[in-house]
Amino acid sequence: MIAIVLQPKLPHYLFWGDSNIYIATTNDLINYKNTGKTLIETRKGMFDEVLVETGPEPLKLSDGNYLFLYNAAEKTNEVTPRPNWNLKYHIGYLILNGTDPTQVLYRSDKPLFSPVLDWERCVDKSIKALMPNGKFVFLCH
């Protein structure tokens, strides 16, 4: 996924990546330059220890800063129907500086949303879906 922040003054910013979130700039929304910098990286022992990846376009807040949602994952020991599935996904957030969106003003220590119910965590083997070919598959795959 990618997220673009359109600024009144150039450059515009593009955030991308799925292990860390990286920063690119553009003046024309066609050509992008990788800055070689990261917006955020994974954090050991946190809800975003395995991966972070961009969510939707950042939302401009009433104070001029941006709310930036991101997907995150941590390792889990829960047994699931899916072989070798040991990740639990969450949604985290950042507050980015409104005049320089490459500056993180705040990063959540706890996720906004996390899977709680068995079917959300993919630990309930009884939840199946009927596919068009008439076969049942697990929803968590």
Secondary structure as UniProt FT lines:
FT   STRAND          2..5
FT   STRAND          12..16
FT   STRAND          21..26
FT   STRAND          33..40
FT   TURN            44..45
FT   TURN            47..48
FT   STRAND          51..54
FT   STRAND          59..60
FT   TURN            62..63
FT   STRAND          66..75
FT   TURN            83..84
FT   STRAND          87..96
FT   TURN            101..102
FT   STRAND          104..107
FT   HELIX           118..121
FT   TURN            125..126
FT   STRAND          128..130
FT   TURN            132..133
FT   STRAND          136..138
//
